[in-house]
């Protein structure tokens, strides 16, 4: 789905203030002011939340400033580390340590929503996450290039409007540097577990210049291996009763048949065969190959999932500042390119909800977890059906037509399966992020002494974020329905065995989806600020300016995602402490118009 370009022109803002009402400092301006005390010089700075310069010592608004040395003392090595150490960050936000996320790092001020915090780079906006997102990925800002970060913890700022309900996170990069700085580090967790969890980081910062020109070049790489839950004793088993907690292991596993009164296949009762004898007994309750499930018949998904996904990033940056007419005119420009790769995974998903519907069951024939398998399936061990479908579909839900069972199909219901032979459900996201800024700024002092405090700036920024997401281990439900109806043992899907499907069958049923997304932001701005006249308390200052933005978004899931549903990739617990209530995240093509309620007694998938 592509959204059209949108252009927004913001109203001109102006104000007149004494410096006692300014916020804390940000960027050093070229003209210093001297107080009444001899030998004391106070630099003028541009303020987060206002375009009027003031001194760093003045300002009642709640702004936290973290300079480069402060960030170094915090010991952070990534944007995730930085956000987790900021007292101002509060509330839910995604970071790259969330295995079920998408690799982005958000900041949430005041615990409202991450999208209500405005993220700026050098005082200007950036393109949001490429999947038509509403937050900026802080991973696209190189940590080693940060000069300082200003956090405005109040959204009451006319120049940002509704974009900054929670406040502003303003990152200022280094634009003036002399010499060469090289940094490299390596770390590994080798104290008894996770010995492969290496982390490497390095950067090069170089700069040259004189009293008229400043050139800065920066390059950085970061790489972190995954840490798996099984590598630490505390997370290796989802049964936390040993720590006084609850057992979160799943009751969804291969070989289980039935609802609340379910049975599990025992290979030792069938000569060690990993697949029950086909069409041998009327139903599961009368099949000696099956026994009633016990509290120990659970799947430990924690043995297979990464606790921390693998990531790697590369950055390239360059900036130029050139004074053309002394202090009266200055050219500035910078360019930044970032590539990130996020590699996460989840345990093999349970087969739920059912892939079959009919006129009497527009959502699914088997309620809750489990699928319905035709009696004609060559691996079905039973001969008497649990349900015979009339076929058809409910016209109120026309999209369920593709999942409608053929009329007269006989089914064994509540067949549970988890395709371990298909491998983990993988989620790999590659990002390419670009930013270019250019402009002019200057001082009007050449027109007379009255204008020596009047400064102006005009700038242009283009920012784009392009992402490709590849989800592996996703079930093609159309292909699965055909494989369940298939009567040929060589090509049919076997949902009764202990993960005995061939690679050819798995490759036919399980696919990798592709999701492309790009956002871009084009920005032009102009501002003028200075002093009008002086009062005993200080000068009366003003600022006037305007900004125009054009934003574009393109969100393109492949045909398998957009034609859905593909439910097993998108189950999500609304409340992790109540795994009975689940809901799809499939978009408009999902046939479930209400939350799917799982019968009590089941566990989280």
KAZI-V268722 format. One record per backbone hydrogen bond with DSSP energy under -0.5 kcal/mol. NH is the residue of the N-H (numbers start at 1). CO is the residue of the C=O. Records with the same first field share a line. If there is no record, write none. Layout:
# KAZI-V268722
NH=CO, CO
This chain:
# KAZI-V268722
3=553
6=551
8=549
10=8, 547
13=545
15=543
17=541
21=18
22=19
27=46
29=44
32=30
33=42
35=40
40=37
41=39
42=33
43=41
44=31
45=54
46=27
47=50
48=24
49=47
50=47
53=51
54=45
56=43
58=55
60=22
63=61
64=151
66=149
67=65
68=147
71=67
72=68
73=69
74=70
75=71, 72
76=71
82=78
83=79
84=80
85=81, 82
86=83
87=85
89=86
90=108
98=95
99=97
101=98
106=94
109=107
110=88
111=90
112=109
116=113
117=114
118=116, 167
120=118, 169
121=124
122=171
124=121
126=119
129=135
132=130
133=129
138=105, 136
140=137
141=138
142=140
145=142
146=143
147=172
148=172
149=66
150=170
151=64
152=150, 168
153=62, 151
155=165
157=155
160=157
161=157
163=160
164=161
165=162
166=116
167=116
168=152
169=118
170=150, 168
171=120, 169
172=148, 170
173=171
174=145
179=207
181=205
183=203
185=201
187=199
190=188
197=194
198=196
199=187
200=223
201=185
202=221
203=183
204=219
205=181
206=217
207=179
208=215
210=213
214=321
215=208
216=319
217=206
218=317
219=204
220=315
221=202
222=313
223=200
224=311
225=198
227=308
229=305
231=228
232=229
235=232
236=232
240=238, 246
242=239
243=240
244=241
245=240
248=238, 246
250=299
253=251
255=416, 495
256=253
257=263
258=414
262=260
263=257
264=291
265=255
266=289
267=265
269=266
270=267
271=268
272=267
273=267, 270
279=380
280=277, 381
281=381
286=283
287=284
288=286
290=287
291=264
293=262
297=294
298=296
299=250
300=298
301=299
303=300
304=301
305=301
307=227
308=227
310=343
311=224
312=341
313=222
314=339
315=220
316=337
317=218
318=335
319=216
320=333
321=214
322=331
323=212
324=322, 329
325=329
328=325
330=441
331=322
332=439
333=320
334=437
335=318
336=435
337=316
338=433
339=314
340=431
341=312
342=429
343=310
344=342, 427
346=425
351=417
352=350
354=366
357=403
358=361
359=391
361=358
365=356
367=365
370=351
371=415
373=412
375=410
377=374
378=486
380=377
383=281
384=282
385=383
386=411
387=411
389=387, 409
392=405
395=393
397=394
398=395
400=397
401=398
402=399
403=400
404=401
405=357
408=389
409=406
411=387
412=373
413=411
415=371
416=256, 414
419=349
420=418
422=419
423=420
425=346
426=424, 472
427=344
428=470
429=342
430=468
431=340
432=466
433=338
434=464
435=336
436=462
437=334
438=460
439=332
440=458
441=330
442=456
444=451, 454
447=444
448=445
451=448
452=449
454=451
455=453, 529
456=442
457=527
458=440
459=525
460=438
461=523
462=436
463=521
464=434
465=519
466=432
467=517
468=430
469=515
470=428
471=469, 513
472=426, 470
474=511
476=509
477=475
480=476
481=477
482=478
483=479
484=480
485=481
486=482
489=487
491=488
492=488
493=483
495=493
498=274
499=497
506=502
507=503
508=504
509=505
510=506
511=474
513=471
515=469
516=556
517=467
518=554
519=465
520=552
521=463
522=550
523=461
524=548
525=459
526=546
527=457
528=544
529=455
530=542
532=540
533=540
535=538
538=535
540=533
541=17, 539
542=530
543=15
544=528
545=13
546=526
547=10
548=524
549=8
550=522
551=6
552=520
553=3
554=518
555=1
556=516, 554
557=555
558=514
561=558
562=558
563=559
564=560
569=566
570=567
572=583
574=581
575=581
578=575
581=578
582=580, 596
583=572
589=586
590=587
593=591
596=582
597=595
598=580, 596
602=599
